[in-house]
Amino acid sequence: MLLKHDDKGVQSLSVETIGATSAAQTLSYLDNGCAVSSDNSLSMTIAVRRHVYVGSHHGDSVLVRLRKEKDEKGSNVEVQLVALR
């Protein structure tokens, strides 16, 4: 979502699809050196950069990396880790 505004208010709002994941119950943006714990009490430390943890109650939870450029399928999302339900 991109929101453009100035001192007078909102000028424009746009939404762009960047990829697809499971339906999210929680989203966590992760930056360098964050620790990730899965729902199954499996703990791990991952050096991450532009990553988002998508926690899902109804599907697989995933750790994805957000790329600046789209891949051949038109997605900016690259799945890094899947925590199977």
GICORLIN-V746876 format. One record per residue. N is the residue number from 1. RES is the residue in one letter. SS is DSSP state (a for helix, b for strand, c for the rest). PSI is psi in whole degrees, 0 to 359 (none if undefined). Layout:
{{N RES SS PSI} {N RES SS PSI}}
This chain:
{{1 M c 133} {2 L b 123} {3 L b 119} {4 K b 130} {5 H b 165} {6 D b 191} {7 D c 348} {8 K c 346} {9 G b 193} {10 V b 129} {11 Q b 322} {12 S b 158} {13 L b 128} {14 S b 150} {15 V c 133} {16 E c 132} {17 T c 128} {18 I c 350} {19 G c 187} {20 A c 142} {21 T c 184} {22 S c 161} {23 A c 127} {24 A c 134} {25 Q c 329} {26 T b 146} {27 L b 133} {28 S b 119} {29 Y b 131} {30 L b 141} {31 D c 181} {32 N c 131} {33 G c 17} {34 C c 154} {35 A b 142} {36 V b 131} {37 S b 131} {38 S c 172} {39 D c 345} {40 N c 23} {41 S c 21} {42 L c 116} {43 S b 143} {44 M b 153} {45 T b 129} {46 I c 129} {47 A c 112} {48 V c 158} {49 R c 121} {50 R c 49} {51 H b 152} {52 V b 130} {53 Y b 123} {54 V b 102} {55 G b 125} {56 S c 135} {57 H c 332} {58 H c 355} {59 G c 192} {60 D c 135} {61 S b 145} {62 V b 152} {63 L b 121} {64 V b 151} {65 R b 134} {66 L b 118} {67 R c 150} {68 K c 324} {69 E c 147} {70 K c 148} {71 D c 187} {72 E c 341} {73 K c 0} {74 G c 20} {75 S c 142} {76 N c 2} {77 V b 129} {78 E b 118} {79 V b 127} {80 Q b 324} {81 L b 136} {82 V b 128} {83 A b 102} {84 L c 143} {85 R c none}}
